[in-house]
Amino acid sequence: MGGYLLRRLYHSFIVILGITLIIFIITHMIGDPVVLLLSPEATQADRDELQRQLGLDRSLPLQYIVFIKDAVRGDFGVSFRHQRPALELVLQHLPATLELTLAAMVLSVLISLPLGILASMKPGSLLDRTGMTFALFGQSAPVFWIGIMFILLFGVKLRWFPISGRGGIENLVMPAMTLALFSTAAQTRLTRSSMLDVLDKDFIRTARSKGLHEFKVILKHAFKNALIPIITIVALQFGMMLSGAVITETIFAWPGVGRLAVNAIYNRDYPVIQAAVFVTSLFFIFINLLVDLIYTKIDPRITYR
């Protein structure tokens, strides 16, 4: 296990290095921040001086080397727009993103797992067709459209929930529902598929022939053996929620990392963009590593050498 962890950490380091290179190149392709930071009346001398202060007068390879050296120390530079350390800004907005993502994931799991299990118990039934129709709608409807519909229905017409901002639980409901819908649909379909594969196995028929209660057969025998693909997609969906909450946070004016990153892109604020992508990438890599370790607890036959 120790050797496996060392290899995974080494691979994670390579992945992070590749991510930093990609985001460094992309951020420098979106335009010159000096154009936004200075007024149109600024002289060329003013532009040259600001580029020098921001370190943008160096060659791109040299800028990348300096960026990597500073990133190792947790220094992503100072935000061009806010004049504050970029990592400090990202960490300040991170709790809001984690709150939204965790709420959406809990909601998604509480809906998708029971719905997928019930649909697998009676394939072709009304419940199964209803669940799969819901899954199809959830995976095909654009997130921004879902969010806007929730705002119009529950926020504007019914006035049940606030339409923007972060506050109490009432502010969390609509953003969490919007973010959870796609993942709920994907997890429902995979749960149903995994359960159907397991329910067709010989050991399930043996358990039923012994007279075990159907509830025990489903949860103790079938669901436990279908868990590995389910946990995999739940973990992947959590990582996608964490890094892909940009649209939801923008629609509902949720003060998270996604909204901060969008504003940083508009302002060509390189340090904030790089810090935001780096932090969310670390979370994604950690989640994947954690899931691999959980596999060994679910199925003792899985070992890492």
C-alpha positions as CSV (number, residue, x, y, z in Angstrom):
1,M,0.0,0.0,0.0
2,G,2.8,2.4,0.8
3,G,4.4,1.9,-2.6
4,Y,1.1,2.5,-4.3
5,L,0.5,5.7,-2.4
6,L,4.0,7.0,-3.3
7,R,3.3,6.2,-7.0
8,R,0.0,7.9,-6.9
9,L,1.5,11.0,-5.2
10,Y,4.1,11.1,-7.9
11,H,1.5,10.8,-10.7
12,S,-0.6,13.5,-8.9
13,F,2.4,15.8,-9.0
14,I,2.8,15.2,-12.7
15,V,-0.9,15.9,-13.3
16,I,-0.7,19.2,-11.2
17,L,2.4,20.3,-13.2
18,G,0.5,19.7,-16.4
19,I,-2.5,21.5,-15.2
20,T,-0.4,24.6,-14.2
21,L,1.2,24.6,-17.7
22,I,-2.2,24.4,-19.4
23,I,-3.8,27.1,-17.3
24,F,-0.7,29.3,-17.6
25,I,-0.9,29.1,-21.4
26,I,-4.7,29.6,-21.6
27,T,-4.7,32.6,-19.2
28,H,-2.1,34.4,-21.3
29,M,-4.2,33.8,-24.4
30,I,-7.3,35.7,-23.1
31,G,-5.7,39.1,-23.5
32,D,-3.5,41.7,-21.8
33,P,-4.8,42.8,-18.4
34,V,-3.0,46.1,-18.8
35,V,-5.7,47.1,-21.3
36,L,-8.3,46.8,-18.6
37,L,-6.4,48.2,-15.7
38,L,-5.4,51.4,-17.4
39,S,-7.6,54.1,-18.9
40,P,-7.7,54.6,-22.7
41,E,-5.9,57.9,-22.2
42,A,-2.8,56.1,-20.7
43,T,0.4,56.6,-22.6
44,Q,2.6,53.8,-23.9
45,A,5.1,54.6,-21.1
46,D,2.4,54.0,-18.5
47,R,1.6,50.6,-20.2
48,D,5.2,49.6,-20.2
49,E,5.6,50.5,-16.6
50,L,2.6,48.6,-15.5
51,Q,3.7,45.5,-17.5
52,R,7.0,45.7,-15.7
53,Q,5.3,45.9,-12.3
54,L,3.2,42.9,-13.0
55,G,6.1,40.9,-14.4
56,L,4.4,40.7,-17.9
57,D,7.4,42.2,-19.6
58,R,9.4,38.9,-19.3
59,S,9.3,36.0,-21.7
60,L,6.6,33.4,-21.3
61,P,9.0,30.6,-20.3
62,L,10.6,32.8,-17.7
63,Q,7.1,33.9,-16.4
64,Y,6.2,30.2,-16.1
65,I,9.4,29.3,-14.2
66,V,8.7,32.1,-11.7
67,F,5.1,31.1,-11.4
68,I,6.1,27.5,-10.5
69,K,8.7,28.6,-8.0
70,D,6.2,30.8,-6.3
71,A,3.3,28.3,-6.5
72,V,5.4,25.7,-4.6
73,R,5.4,28.2,-1.7
74,G,1.7,28.8,-2.1
75,D,2.3,32.2,-3.6
76,F,0.3,32.8,-6.8
77,G,0.9,36.5,-6.8
78,V,-1.3,39.5,-6.1
79,S,-4.7,39.9,-7.8
80,F,-4.5,42.6,-10.5
81,R,-8.0,43.8,-9.7
82,H,-8.3,43.4,-5.9
83,Q,-4.7,44.0,-4.9
84,R,-4.7,41.1,-2.5
85,P,-3.0,37.7,-2.6
86,A,-4.7,35.5,-5.1
87,L,-4.6,32.4,-2.9
88,E,-6.1,34.3,0.0
89,L,-9.0,35.4,-2.2
90,V,-9.6,31.8,-3.4
91,L,-9.5,30.4,0.1
92,Q,-11.9,33.1,1.3
93,H,-14.5,32.1,-1.4
94,L,-13.8,28.3,-1.0
95,P,-16.2,27.7,2.0
96,A,-19.2,29.0,-0.1
97,T,-18.3,26.6,-2.9
98,L,-17.8,23.6,-0.6
99,E,-21.2,24.4,1.1
100,L,-23.0,24.5,-2.2
101,T,-21.2,21.4,-3.5
102,L,-21.8,19.3,-0.4
103,A,-25.5,20.2,-0.2
104,A,-25.9,19.4,-3.9
105,M,-24.1,16.0,-3.5
106,V,-26.1,15.0,-0.4
107,L,-29.3,15.9,-2.2
108,S,-28.2,14.0,-5.3
109,V,-27.3,10.8,-3.4
110,L,-30.5,10.8,-1.3
111,I,-32.6,10.9,-4.5
112,S,-30.5,8.9,-7.0
113,L,-29.7,5.8,-4.9
114,P,-33.2,4.9,-3.7
115,L,-34.6,5.8,-7.2
116,G,-32.0,3.6,-9.0
117,I,-32.5,0.7,-6.6
118,L,-36.3,0.8,-6.8
119,A,-36.1,1.1,-10.6
120,S,-33.9,-2.0,-10.8
121,M,-36.2,-4.1,-8.7
122,K,-39.0,-3.8,-11.3
123,P,-37.5,-3.1,-14.7
124,G,-40.0,-1.9,-17.2
125,S,-42.5,-0.9,-14.6
126,L,-44.1,2.6,-14.3
127,L,-41.6,3.5,-11.6
128,D,-38.7,2.4,-13.8
129,R,-39.9,4.3,-16.8
130,T,-40.6,7.4,-14.7
131,G,-37.1,7.3,-13.1
132,M,-35.4,6.9,-16.5
133,T,-37.5,9.7,-18.0
134,F,-36.3,11.9,-15.1
135,A,-32.7,10.8,-15.7
136,L,-33.0,11.6,-19.4
137,F,-34.4,15.1,-18.6
138,G,-31.8,15.8,-16.0
139,Q,-28.9,14.9,-18.3
140,S,-30.2,16.8,-21.3
141,A,-31.5,20.0,-19.8
142,P,-28.9,22.8,-19.7
143,V,-27.9,23.9,-16.2
144,F,-28.4,27.6,-16.9
145,W,-31.9,26.9,-18.2
146,I,-32.8,24.9,-15.1
147,G,-31.5,27.6,-12.8
148,I,-33.4,30.3,-14.6
149,M,-36.6,28.2,-14.5
150,F,-36.2,27.7,-10.7
151,I,-35.7,31.4,-10.2
152,L,-38.8,32.2,-12.3
153,L,-41.0,29.6,-10.6
154,F,-39.9,29.3,-7.0
155,G,-38.3,32.8,-6.6
156,V,-40.4,35.2,-8.7
157,K,-43.8,33.6,-9.0
158,L,-44.2,31.6,-5.8
159,R,-41.7,33.7,-3.8
160,W,-40.6,30.6,-1.8
161,F,-36.9,31.2,-1.9
162,P,-34.5,34.1,-2.4
163,I,-33.2,34.3,-6.0
164,S,-29.6,35.3,-5.3
165,G,-26.9,35.6,-2.6
166,R,-25.7,33.5,0.2
167,G,-27.4,33.4,3.6
168,G,-29.5,30.9,5.4
169,I,-30.8,27.5,4.2
170,E,-33.4,29.2,2.1
171,N,-30.7,30.7,-0.1
172,L,-29.1,27.3,-0.6
173,V,-32.1,25.4,-1.8
174,M,-32.4,26.5,-5.4
175,P,-28.6,26.6,-6.2
176,A,-28.2,23.1,-4.7
177,M,-31.2,21.7,-6.7
178,T,-29.8,23.2,-9.9
179,L,-26.3,21.9,-9.3
180,A,-27.6,18.5,-8.2
181,L,-29.9,17.7,-11.1
182,F,-27.4,16.5,-13.7
183,S,-25.5,14.4,-11.1
184,T,-28.8,12.9,-9.8
185,A,-29.7,11.8,-13.3
186,A,-26.3,10.2,-14.0
187,Q,-26.2,8.5,-10.7
188,T,-29.7,7.2,-11.0
189,R,-29.0,5.5,-14.3
190,L,-25.7,4.0,-13.2
191,T,-27.2,2.7,-9.9
192,R,-30.0,1.0,-11.9
193,S,-27.6,-0.5,-14.4
194,S,-25.2,-1.7,-11.7
195,M,-28.0,-3.2,-9.6
196,L,-29.5,-5.0,-12.7
197,D,-26.1,-6.6,-13.4
198,V,-25.8,-7.9,-9.8
199,L,-29.4,-9.0,-9.5
200,D,-28.8,-11.4,-12.4
201,K,-26.0,-13.2,-10.6
202,D,-26.2,-16.7,-9.2
203,F,-25.5,-15.7,-5.6
204,I,-28.6,-13.5,-5.6
205,R,-30.7,-16.4,-6.8
206,T,-29.2,-18.5,-4.1
207,A,-29.9,-15.9,-1.4
208,R,-33.6,-15.8,-2.5
209,S,-33.8,-19.6,-2.6
210,K,-32.8,-19.6,1.0
211,G,-35.9,-17.6,1.9
212,L,-34.1,-14.4,2.8
213,H,-36.3,-11.3,2.9
214,E,-36.2,-9.3,-0.4
215,F,-35.1,-6.2,1.5
216,K,-32.1,-8.0,2.9
217,V,-31.2,-9.5,-0.5
218,I,-31.3,-6.1,-2.2
219,L,-29.4,-4.1,0.4
220,K,-27.0,-6.6,2.0
221,H,-26.1,-8.7,-1.1
222,A,-27.0,-6.8,-4.3
223,F,-26.3,-3.2,-3.3
224,K,-23.0,-4.0,-1.6
225,N,-21.7,-5.7,-4.7
226,A,-22.9,-2.9,-6.9
227,L,-21.2,-0.2,-4.8
228,I,-17.9,0.2,-6.6
229,P,-19.2,1.7,-9.9
230,I,-21.6,3.8,-7.9
231,I,-19.0,5.2,-5.6
232,T,-16.8,5.9,-8.6
233,I,-19.4,8.0,-10.3
234,V,-20.4,9.8,-7.1
235,A,-16.8,10.8,-6.5
236,L,-16.4,11.9,-10.1
237,Q,-19.6,13.9,-10.0
238,F,-18.5,15.5,-6.7
239,G,-15.3,16.6,-8.4
240,M,-17.2,17.9,-11.4
241,M,-19.6,19.8,-9.1
242,L,-16.7,21.4,-7.2
243,S,-14.9,22.5,-10.3
244,G,-18.0,23.1,-12.5
245,A,-20.2,25.1,-10.2
246,V,-19.3,28.2,-12.2
247,I,-22.7,28.5,-14.0
248,T,-24.8,27.9,-10.9
249,E,-22.8,30.3,-8.8
250,T,-23.0,32.9,-11.6
251,I,-26.8,32.5,-12.0
252,F,-27.6,32.8,-8.3
253,A,-24.8,35.3,-7.5
254,W,-23.3,32.7,-5.1
255,P,-20.0,34.1,-3.7
256,G,-17.9,31.0,-4.4
257,V,-14.7,30.2,-6.3
258,G,-16.5,29.6,-9.6
259,R,-18.0,33.1,-9.6
260,L,-14.7,34.5,-8.5
261,A,-13.0,32.7,-11.4
262,V,-15.5,34.0,-13.9
263,N,-15.0,37.6,-12.8
264,A,-11.2,37.0,-12.9
265,I,-11.5,35.8,-16.5
266,Y,-13.5,38.9,-17.5
267,N,-10.8,41.1,-15.8
268,R,-7.9,39.0,-17.1
269,D,-6.7,38.6,-13.5
270,Y,-4.1,35.9,-14.1
271,P,-3.1,35.2,-10.5
272,V,-6.7,34.6,-9.3
273,I,-7.5,32.3,-12.3
274,Q,-4.4,30.2,-11.7
275,A,-5.0,30.0,-8.0
276,A,-8.6,29.0,-8.4
277,V,-7.8,26.2,-10.9
278,F,-4.9,24.9,-8.8
279,V,-7.0,24.6,-5.7
280,T,-10.0,22.9,-7.4
281,S,-7.6,20.5,-9.1
282,L,-6.0,19.5,-5.8
283,F,-9.5,18.7,-4.5
284,F,-10.3,16.6,-7.5
285,I,-7.0,14.6,-7.3
286,F,-7.5,14.1,-3.5
287,I,-11.0,12.7,-4.1
288,N,-9.8,10.2,-6.7
289,L,-7.1,9.0,-4.4
290,L,-9.5,8.7,-1.5
291,V,-11.9,6.6,-3.7
292,D,-9.2,4.2,-4.6
293,L,-8.5,3.6,-1.0
294,I,-12.2,3.1,-0.2
295,Y,-12.3,0.3,-2.8
296,T,-10.2,-1.9,-0.6
297,K,-12.7,-1.5,2.3
298,I,-15.7,-2.3,0.1
299,D,-14.2,-5.3,-1.6
300,P,-11.3,-7.1,0.3
301,R,-10.3,-8.8,-3.0
302,I,-8.9,-5.5,-4.2
303,T,-5.3,-5.0,-3.2
304,Y,-2.7,-2.4,-4.2
305,R,0.9,-3.6,-4.5
